[in-house]
């Protein structure tokens, strides 16, 4: 059975997040912008899958004379590189305006992650929710911890003997066998 469509679309101003998150900033400074972009996308892949978000990471063309380009990375994450001369901010604003003009087609929540104050005011004016870069980073780290916690073995030993990690019915049967009842 296919999974239901995401109920939340998250638009991420990619370079704004890279400039805010210290580990991404260090990676950008040491290994270049490409490495920082790849790391951000990797983090957002896990985050979006866990949260069930449809995430679009928007990057400025960054002085590259190219047209708008979209890449689907996973079913949950895509990347948009803006047109030459177009900023991520203007792309996000146009996206929010398009969503606002077609509310019957777009019934999902729309969240924009950026710390740009002017962008915050604009997107909330279009009815989107705003999340600061710091808030997104914090939520990503919290979600990562939750995923690691879920992946840990649910059965923690309650003592030093193997028997203590078994459920009650298995303990009862072992006890009966040991006493020769069965």
N, C-alpha and C positions, 0 to 999 in steps of 0.2 A: 504494500500500500504506500503510495507516495506521501511524503511529508507535506503538511499544509504550508501554504505560502507564508513568508514572513509577515508579521504584523507591524514591523518597525523598519523604516529605512533610515540608515545612518549615513549622512554625508560628512566626510572628514576632510578638512583643509590640511592636506598632507604636510606641506612645508611648515605650517604653523605648529603642528604637533611635533615635528622633528626639532624645531627651534625651541620648544618648551621642555621636552623630555631630555634630561641630562645625558642618559646613556646614548640616545640617538644623536644628540649634538656632538658628543665625543666621537661616536662612530663616524659621523659626517666629517669631522675635522681630521680624523686619522686615516680613514679609508675612502672618503669621498661620498658624494651625494647618493650615488647609486646604491652603495651598501646600506646607507641609512634608510633609503626608500624600501629596499628589500626587507630589512629588519622590521620596519613599521608594518608592512603588508603581512609578514609572517605572524606578527603578534595579533593583528586584526583578524586574520583567518581563524585562529583559535577562539578569540573573543566572540566573533560574529557567529561561529558555529554553535558555541555554548549558549549564547543569548538568543539565538534564532533571528538575528538581524540580517537584513540585506544591506550590506555596507558598500558604499562607493567612495573610494579615496581619490581626491582631486588634487592633481599637481599642476602648477603653472607650466607652460611650455618651456620656461626657463631659457629664453633667448634662442630656442631652436626654431628655425623657420619651417614648421610643420603644421599640418591641420590637426583638428581635434582627433584624438585617437582613444579608443576604448579597448581594454583587455579584460576578459572574464578570467579571473584566477581560479575561483571555485564557484559553486552555486551560491555561496553567500557573499563573496567579495569580488568586486571589480575595480579597475583603476581607470581613471580618465585623465589623459594629458590634454590640457586645453589647447586651443588654437593659438597660433603665434600672435602675441600682443594681447591675448585675453588672460585675465588673472583668474585664479581659483575662486576668488571672491565673486567676480562677475558671473562665472559659471554657476556657482552655488545659488546666487540671487535669481538667475534665470530659471534654474531648476525649481526653486521654491515658488516663483511666480507661475510657472507652468502647472505645478501641483495645485496651487490655489485656484487657478482658472478652471480646473477640471476636478472638482471635489467628488463627483460621482464615480469617476474612474480610479481615483486614488484615495482609498479609504483607510490607508495605513497611517500610523504616526510617522512624522518626519522629524528627525533630530539632526541638528547641525553641530558638529564639534569644531570649535575654533575659539581662540581667545581675542580675536579682533573685535573691539567694542562696536565699531560701526557696523560690522557684519552681524553682530548679535542683534542690534536694534532692527536691522533690515529684515533678517529672517524671521524674527518673532513677529514683525509687522505682517509678514506673509502667512502667519499662523503656524510656523514650524517651532519646534522646541529647540532651545539652545543648551549646549553643554560646553563648559570651558575645556580647554586643552588639559588642564590639570585634573579636572573631574574625570575626563575620559581616561587619562593615564592611571589615575587611582582606581577606577572601575576595572580597567584591564588587569592591573596587578591583583586586585581582589578576586576577580574571576579566575585568574591563573591559579591562585592559592586554592580556590574552591575545587577546581578541576584536579589539582594534585591530591587534595584531600579525598576526593571521590575515588581516585585511582588506587589509593592505598588499600591494602587488604582490609575488608570490613571486620574480619575476625582477629582481634588482638588477644593474645594469650592472657588469660586471667590468672595465671599461676605458672609455676615452672614445669608442670607436668602436662603432657599432651592431652590427657583426659579432660583437663579444665577448658580446653578450647573446643570441645565437642558440645553439640546441643544436648539438652536434658534427656531425650529419649535414647540417644546413643550411649550416654553415660549410664543410664539405667540398664540397658541391655548388657554392656560390658560388666557392670557390677553383678548382674545375675549370672553371667557366664563364669565370672571369677568365683562366685560362691557355689557354682555347680547346680543352680536352680534350673537351668535349661538344658 
